[in-house]
């Protein structure tokens, strides 16, 4: 794995969970960090923690805004003079069947989960090339590799993000800019655990990863030539099989839901 010392890394959704873990992993290598999140208080906390070890610019802004996306890239360039890696991590998940939520909520999900990474990638790309090459890494989901009921819009945004990644990777092949996506299953962070009762039972049928494991894969993708890492490995294969063979997916669904309900109860007991 290459070193990222003195490189400039932009991370969205960096105040907690996977984003914070990715920030810590890059900070440990001596990278300059540009950290973004909507909430200033939590963002300032992680910035203060990592600022003791490396240079940090904290930018509190909502990536649902195109202007905020473009401003984030410009502020990073103005502060550090270069951009080497963009990690598109910020995400939003309003859970439930499509008919149970407001249409505007789904529009916001699309803005944060799909439009923002596209805008940020396009805005950052000229600067990454000017720096001599680098990487754009997306935080996807196994939900983007196969349809997930109860999370139709989230699944659609992550599928779109995954397709964008593969297409952009092909466009930039040979340019020195690596484009990749890590597609994790359930992660033991507040993104899932704080809303456990709203999360589809089937999600808990798969092994839980840690934020640190996802961060390790982000650094591996940013320094290598893989286009995607699905994690856990077997879960990625299972989701792919279900996508290719819908009848198998529907046949397995009752068993996976039953397993997920049992696992959810175990996690609930561990957290009480």
C-alpha positions in Angstrom: 0.0 0.0 0.0 1.4 3.4 -1.0 2.0 6.1 1.6 -0.3 9.1 1.7 2.0 11.3 3.7 1.5 15.0 2.8 -1.3 14.1 0.3 -4.6 15.9 0.6 -7.6 13.7 1.3 -11.2 15.0 1.2 -13.7 12.8 3.2 -17.4 13.6 3.3 -19.6 12.4 6.2 -16.4 12.4 8.3 -17.8 13.2 11.7 -18.6 9.6 12.8 -18.8 6.0 11.8 -17.0 5.0 8.5 -16.0 8.5 7.7 -14.3 9.1 11.0 -12.5 5.7 10.7 -11.3 6.6 7.2 -10.1 10.0 8.5 -8.1 8.3 11.3 -6.6 5.8 8.9 -5.3 8.5 6.5 -4.2 10.7 9.5 -2.1 7.8 10.7 -0.2 8.0 7.4 0.4 11.8 7.8 -2.1 12.9 5.2 -3.6 16.4 5.1 -7.3 16.1 5.8 -10.4 18.0 4.5 -13.3 16.7 6.6 -16.9 17.4 5.8 -20.2 16.7 7.7 -23.5 18.5 8.2 -23.2 18.9 12.0 -20.5 21.3 13.1 -20.2 20.1 16.7 -19.4 16.5 15.9 -17.1 17.5 13.0 -15.2 19.9 15.2 -14.6 17.1 17.7 -13.0 14.7 15.2 -11.1 17.6 13.6 -9.6 18.5 17.1 -8.7 14.9 17.7 -6.9 14.5 14.4 -5.5 18.0 14.3 -3.1 17.0 17.1 -1.4 14.6 14.5 -1.8 16.3 11.1 -3.2 19.3 9.3 -7.0 19.3 9.2 -9.6 21.6 7.5 -13.1 21.1 8.8 -16.0 22.2 6.5 -19.5 21.9 7.9 -21.9 21.8 4.9 -24.7 19.8 3.5 -23.6 17.9 0.4 -27.2 17.9 -0.9 -26.3 21.4 -2.2 -24.4 21.6 -5.5 -22.9 24.9 -4.4 -21.7 23.3 -1.2 -20.0 20.5 -3.1 -18.2 22.9 -5.4 -17.2 25.1 -2.4 -15.8 22.1 -0.6 -13.4 21.3 -3.4 -12.3 24.9 -3.8 -11.7 25.3 -0.1 -9.5 22.1 -0.1 -7.5 23.5 -3.0 -7.1 26.9 -1.5 -6.0 25.5 1.9 -3.5 22.8 0.7 -2.8 23.7 -2.9 -3.6 20.2 -4.2 -6.2 17.4 -4.0 -5.0 13.8 -4.2 -7.9 11.6 -2.9 -11.7 12.1 -2.6 -13.7 9.7 -0.5 -17.4 10.0 -1.1 -18.8 8.7 2.1 -21.7 10.9 3.1 -25.0 9.0 2.9 -28.6 9.2 3.9 -31.1 6.4 4.5 -34.8 7.1 5.1 -36.0 3.5 5.8 -39.3 1.9 5.0 -41.4 0.8 2.0 -41.7 3.5 -0.7 -45.3 4.3 0.2 -44.5 5.0 3.9 -42.3 8.1 3.4 -42.6 11.5 1.7 -41.5 12.0 -1.9 -39.3 14.9 -1.0 -37.4 12.7 1.4 -36.5 10.4 -1.5 -35.4 13.4 -3.5 -33.0 14.3 -0.7 -31.6 10.8 -0.6 -30.9 10.9 -4.3 -29.2 14.3 -3.8 -26.9 13.1 -1.0 -26.2 9.6 -2.1 -25.9 10.0 -5.8 -25.9 13.5 -7.1 -23.3 14.8 -4.6 -20.7 12.1 -5.3 -21.1 12.8 -9.0 -20.7 16.5 -8.6 -17.8 16.2 -6.2 -16.0 13.8 -8.4 -16.4 16.0 -11.5 -15.2 19.1 -9.5 -12.2 17.3 -7.9 -11.0 15.4 -11.0 -9.1 18.3 -12.6 -7.2 19.0 -9.4 -6.4 15.3 -8.8 -5.0 15.1 -12.3 -3.0 18.3 -11.7 -1.5 16.7 -8.6 -0.1 13.9 -10.8 -2.8 11.4 -10.1 -4.7 10.0 -7.2 -8.0 8.3 -6.4 -11.7 8.7 -6.0 -13.3 6.1 -3.7 -17.0 5.7 -3.2 -18.6 4.1 -0.1 -21.3 1.9 -1.7 -23.3 -0.9 -0.3 -24.3 -4.5 -0.9 -27.7 -2.9 -1.4 -26.3 -1.4 -4.6 -25.4 -4.9 -5.9 -28.9 -6.3 -5.6 -32.4 -5.0 -4.9 -33.4 -4.6 -1.2 -37.0 -4.3 -0.4 -37.8 -1.8 2.4 -34.8 0.2 1.0 -35.8 0.7 -2.6 -34.5 4.2 -3.0 -31.4 3.7 -1.0 -30.7 0.5 -3.0 -31.2 2.5 -6.2 -28.9 5.3 -5.3 -26.1 2.9 -4.3 -26.6 0.9 -7.6 -26.3 4.2 -9.5 -23.2 5.1 -7.5 -21.7 1.7 -8.3 -22.5 2.1 -12.0 -21.0 5.6 -12.1 -17.9 4.2 -10.5 -17.4 1.5 -13.1 -18.1 3.9 -15.9 -15.8 6.6 -14.6 -13.1 4.1 -13.9 -13.2 3.0 -17.6 -13.1 6.7 -18.7 -10.0 7.3 -16.6 -8.1 4.1 -17.3 -4.5 4.9 -17.9 -4.8 8.5 -16.6 -3.3 7.9 -13.2 -6.6 8.4 -11.4 -8.0 5.3 -9.6 -11.8 5.2 -9.2 -13.2 2.5 -7.0 -16.1 1.5 -4.7 -16.2 -0.5 -1.5 -19.5 -2.2 -1.1 -20.1 -3.3 2.5 -23.0 -5.2 4.1 -24.1 -4.1 7.6 -21.6 -2.1 9.5 -21.5 -1.8 13.3 -22.0 2.0 13.4 -24.9 4.3 14.4 -26.0 4.4 10.8 -27.6 1.0 11.4 -27.4 0.3 15.1 -29.2 3.5 16.2 -32.1 2.7 13.9 -32.2 -1.1 14.5 -35.9 -1.4 14.7 -36.4 0.3 11.3 -33.8 -1.8 9.5 -35.0 -4.7 7.5 -34.4 -8.0 9.3 -32.7 -9.5 6.2 -29.9 -7.0 6.6 -28.8 -8.7 9.9 -28.6 -12.1 8.2 -25.2 -11.1 7.0 -22.0 -10.8 9.1 -21.4 -7.4 10.6 -18.2 -5.5 9.6 -16.5 -2.7 11.5 -15.9 0.8 10.4 -12.2 0.2 10.7 -12.4 -2.8 8.3 -14.2 -0.6 5.7 -11.5 2.1 6.2 -8.7 -0.4 5.5 -10.4 -1.3 2.3 -10.7 2.4 1.3 -7.0 2.8 1.7 -6.4 -0.4 -0.3 -8.6 0.8 -3.1 -7.0 4.3 -3.1 -3.6 2.8 -3.5 -4.3 -0.1 -5.8 -5.9 -1.0 -9.1 -9.1 -2.8 -8.0 -12.4 -1.3 -9.0 -14.5 -2.8 -6.2 -14.3 -4.7 -2.9 -17.5 -6.3 -1.6 -17.5 -7.2 2.0 -17.8 -9.6 3.5 -16.7 -11.6 0.5 -19.3 -14.4 0.7 -22.1 -11.8 1.2 -21.1 -10.2 -2.0 -21.3 -13.5 -3.9 -24.7 -14.2 -2.3 -26.1 -10.8 -3.3 -24.8 -11.2 -6.9 -26.4 -14.6 -7.2 -29.7 -13.2 -5.9 -29.5 -10.4 -8.5 -28.8 -12.7 -11.4 -31.4 -15.3 -10.3 -34.5 -13.5 -8.8 -36.3 -16.8 -8.2 -33.4 -18.0 -6.0 -33.5 -14.6 -4.1 -37.2 -14.9 -3.5 -36.9 -18.5 -2.4 -34.1 -17.7 0.1 -35.7 -14.6 1.4 -37.8 -16.3 4.2 -34.8 -18.1 5.6 -32.6 -15.0 5.5 -35.4 -12.9 7.2 -35.6 -15.6 10.0 -31.9 -15.6 10.5 -31.8 -11.8 10.5 -34.5 -11.6 13.1 -32.5 -13.9 15.4 -29.3 -11.9 14.9 -31.1 -8.6 15.4 -32.4 -9.8 18.8 -28.8 -10.8 19.8 -27.5 -7.3 18.8 -30.4 -5.7 20.7 -29.5 -7.6 23.8 -25.9 -6.8 23.5 -26.7 -3.1 23.3 -29.0 -3.1 26.4 
